[in-house]
Amino acid sequence: MICFPNAKINLGLNIVSKREDGYHNIETIFYPIALKDALEVIPSKDRKAYRLFQTGLDIQSKPEDNLVVKALNLLAKEKHLPNIDIHLLKTIPYGAGLGGGSSNGAFMLNLLNQTFALGYNEEELHQFAVKLGADCPFFLKNNPAFATGIGDELEELNLSLEDYFIVLVKPDIFISTQEAYNQIVPKQPEISLKEIVNMPIEQWHMHLHNDFETPIFKNHSEIDKIKQALYDKGAVYASMTGSGPSIYGLFKEKPTVSFPNCYVWKNYEQSL
C-alpha cells in the first residue's frame, strides 16, 4: 500500500511558556500543504524485520533514526507484524520547518494500521504519534488545526486557503531548533490566533506573527529579505514557518517568482 505524506505550514507561532520538562508550550495553527513525499510498504521475504529504501533528497541519518522506522518499532512492540520493505521518496526538504519527518512518521502509523488491519482507533494512534514527536499527531487527521501544548493538543478549525496561491521558498540555510528556542523569551499572546485567522487575510500581517522570526532574521538577514521580496511580489501575507528557514507567501493571483528551491500551487485540496 502507498500513501503520500504532505508538509505543513504554521499560521502564526507563539512561544507561550517554558515547561518543567524542558519543552515549551506553544500556540500555532497547522495548515497542510501540497508538497509531499511518497511512502510505500510491501511485505518482504527477507529475514530482516524491515528494509528501508530511501530515494529523492539525501537525508543524512541512520535508518533507525528515521521516523518511519520508529513508527514501525512502536507498533511492532504491541502487535505482530510481517517483515516488510519500506520505500520512501523524499521531496519535502529536511530541517525546513515543514514537518516532513513528522508527517512520514504519522502516515506510517496510519499505513501500517490499515495495511495489516491492526485495529487501532484514533486515540490510540494519537498516543503513538505523541511518542514520535510533537508535530506528529496533526498529520494523523491532516486538517487545519489550532495547536497548543507542545503542538500535540489539537482543535480542528474550519479554515481554508483554497482561493489563494501558496509560494514556498526554502533557502539553503540550516537553523538549529534548539538555538532558535534559546533566543526566545516566552510570553502570552495578546490576541488568540483563532481570533486573528477569522480576520480578513489582508489584516493578518498586522497581528499574525512567528516568534522565531525576530532572532532568526537578526542572524540570517537573507531570510528576512525573501519575506520582503514575497510582499514586493504582491503577497497578502508572508511568514516563516516553524523555526525556519522556509518562508511562504499567500497570493490572490499566481505570481511570477524565480527563487531557488521555490514551490507554487493553488491550494492543498486541489493539488492532492
N, C-alpha and C positions, 0 to 999 in steps of 0.2 A: 504494500500500500504506500502511496505517495501523498505528501502534503507540501504546502508552501508557506513556511514561517515568514511573517512580514515584520517590518520595522515599526517603530512608533516615533512620534514627536511629543515634546512636552509643551503644552499651552500654559505658560507661567510655571514658575518653580520657586516656592518659598521655603527657606530653611527655618523651621519654626522653633526648634529647641534641641538641645543636646541630651541624649538619653544616658542612663546609668550604665547601659551595656556598651557604650562607646559609639553607637549609631546615632543618627539624627532623625528627628521627626520632621516630615516634610508635608507640604501641601502642593499638589500639582494636578494637572489634567493630562491624562494619557490619551493620545489620539492615534489610531492605526493609520499607517500609510502604505502605499503600494509597492515600495521597494521590498523585495522578498528573496529568500533562499529557496532551495528545494531539498526535501528530506524524504528518503525512501527507506523502508525496512523490508528485507527479504529473508525468509527462512534459509538457513545455511546448513550444508552437510559437513562443514568444517568442525573440528573438535573444539574449537575455541567458543566461548560464550558469545563473543561478538568480534567482528572485524569492522573497523571504521575506514571508509574510503572517502577522502575529502578532496574536492576539486574547487576550481574557482580561485577566489582570493586566498593568498597564502597566510593562514593564521598560525603564527608560531606558538604552538602549545602542544603538550603531550596529549595523546588520545584520552587518557584517564582524567585529564583536566577539562575536557570538553563537556559542556552541559548536557549534550545528548547522551553521553555515556554515563554521566552522573544520574540522569533521569532513569536510564535503564537499570543502574545498580540499585536505586531506591526501590523500584518496583520488584526487582529480582529478589530482594530480601523478603518480600511478602508473598510473592506468587512464583510458581514455576513457569519459566519462560523457555522457549526453544532457542537454540543457537541461531544467531541472526547476522546478516551483513547489513551494515548501515552505510548508505550513500548520502553524503551531504555536499551539496553545491552551494558555495558561499558567494553571495554578491553583496550582502549588507556589510559595509565597512566595519572593521573591528575597532573598539575603543572610540566610538564616534558619537556617543550619546543617543544612539538609535535603538538600543536594546536587542541587538541581533543575537547575541548569545542567550539571553533570557528567553527570547522568542523560540529559539531552537529547542531549549530545554522544555518549555511548556508544551510546544507542539509534539515533542517526543512523548510526553506523558499521555496526551490525548491519542496519539497514533498507536502506541502500544496497547492502551486500554481498549481501543476499538478493534485493532487487528487481531488481538488474541482474546477478545471477549472477557476481560479481567473483571468487569462488573463494578468498577469504582464509580461512586457518584460524584457530583460536582464538589461537595465539601471535602471529600477525601482527596480528590485531585488537588484542590486548593492547598491542603495541608502539605502535600508532597511538593507543590510548587514553591511554597514559602521556604522550604528547606533548601531549594535550589538557589534562590535569590529573590531580592525584594521586588524586582520588576516582573518576575515570572508569573505570578497569579493573574496579572492583567491579560496576558496573552492566551489564557485558557478560554475566555469568552470573546476577547478581542473586540470589545465595543468601547466607544468613548467613555471614560470613567474619571471621576474625581477621586484622587488617591491621597490618603493620609497615612499616619503611622510612618513606617519606613518605605511606604509605597505599596504595602500589601493589603491595606484596608480600602476597599473599593466601593464606590457608589456609581452605578451606571447613569449616564447623562443622555438626554435627548439633544444631541449636538451633531450637526452635520456641516461639513465644509464642501459639500458636493458642487456648489456653484463657483468654487474658486480653483484656480490652478495653483499647485504647490511646487515651488522650486526649492530644491535641497542642494546645498554646497558643502562638500566635505574637504576642507583644506588638509594638506599633508602635514599636520601638526599633532603631536601626542600630548594629551592632557592627563596628568595623574589625578584620579578622582580623590585620593587621599589628600594630595596637595591642595586641590580645589577646596575641599571641606575645611582644611586647616586655615584658610584665609577668610572664612565666613563667620560673621557674628550673628548667631540666630536671633530672630525677632518675630513677634506675632504680626501677621499682615493686618493692615487697616481695613481692607475690604476682601471678602472671601472671593476666591477665583470663580466660584459658582455664580456669584453676582456679576462679576466682570464679563464672563463669556455670554451673559444674556444681554449685554450692551451691544450696539452696532459695532461690527468689526472695525470700522473706521476710528472708533474711540479706544480700541484695545491698547494702542501704543502709549496712551497716557496712563494706563492703570495696570497692564499685564506685563509683568517683569520676571526675568530669571535671575535669582540672586547670585548665581555664579558669574554672570556677565561682568560685573564691576572688577573683581580681582583678575579674572582671566583676560579681559580686554586690556587691563593695565600691563600685563606681562606679554600679551600677544596682540598688539595693535592691528595686525593684519586680519584678525578675525572680525574685529570691530569694523574695519574697512569693508569687508564683504557684506556685513549687515547694512551699512550705509549705502553700499552700491545697489543692494536689492531695493531699498527705498527709492533711490535715484531712478531705478528702472520702473517704478510705479507700484511697488508692493503696498498693500493697505496695512499689512502688519508683517514684521520680521523679528526673528528672535533666534538665540542659540537654543539648542535642545539638550536636555540633560546637563551634564558637566562639560559638554562640548567635545570636540570643537565644531561640530556641524551647525550650520546656520540654515534656516528655512525662511521663505517668504510666501505670503498669500497674495495672489493676483486675481483681479477680476477678468482680465484679458490675458491670453497667452503671451508671455514676454519673450523678447529676443535676448538670450543670455549666452555668454561664452566663457564661463568659469571652468577651470579644470575640475574633474570629479563632480559634475553637476547633473542632477536628475530633475526632470519635469514631467508632471502628469496632472490630469484634471482632478481626480479625487480617488479615494480608496475604493469606493463602491463600484465605480465604472472601470477600474483598472484591474480588478481581480476576478 
